[in-house]
Amino acid sequence: MEDIARLITGFRRFQKVYFRGDNELFDELKGGQNPNTLVIGCCDSRVDPAILTDSAPGELFVVRNVGNLVPPYEPDAGHHGISAALEYAVCGLQVQHVIVLGHSQCGGIAYLMKNEGAGQSEFIGHWVGMVSAAKQEVEDRLSGKPAEVKQRACEQAAILLSLDNLLTFPWLREKAEKGQLFLHGWYFDLVKGELLSYSPDTGAFQPLVRRAKA
């Protein structure tokens, strides 16, 4: 129960910061949220988007899933949690930026690289199989390279595939084409502590924030 007690203590610290004294943030947030940015991140406990960007409550609309993946537009009767969040953020909240935030040492991509088809899982294999084309491209391009090199390449290729899938949503694509919405592909290197961003001009991920100096 120590872990739960620590979380409760953490909430008390949060409460002290935002619900005591003259802090006005949650007085404003009671009227509704107005984030400018949607972040599609991974469930991995090491890569919380709000912590990584030092964002306050209300600044980011965050969707997290295994592998920070975006499925293609599929207007059917299925349960589409990611698509519903996209629709709400883009059409309802009118965000201006969508960031697909991937990271190194991703467990979801590691599963994809190590397994054929669904593997031994009930749900994970089918989910990450969404970006199997990225895996195949990496396997073809980096044949003979070490597994860690291939995984890093696949983590980044999956970000690009998710960006492509974003543009299959007609209402999102329309806003992007009109310059009302901007898409970003970011990659957090949790070993080096660097943030990379995909550059369409170079076709590669370039340092956005380099390693901090000691």
Buried (B, 14 or more C-beta within 10 A) or exposed (E): EEEEEEEEEEEEEEEEBBEEEEEEEEEEBEEEEEBEBBBBBBBBEEBBBBEBBEBEBBBBBBBBBBBBBBBBBEEEEEEBEBBEBBBBBBEEBEBBBBBBBBBBBBBBBBBBBEBEEBBEEEEBBEBBBBBBEBBEBBBEEBEEEEEEEBBBBBBBBBBBBBBEBBBEBEEBBEBBEEEEBEBBBBBBBBEEEBBBBBEEEEEEBEEBEEEEEE
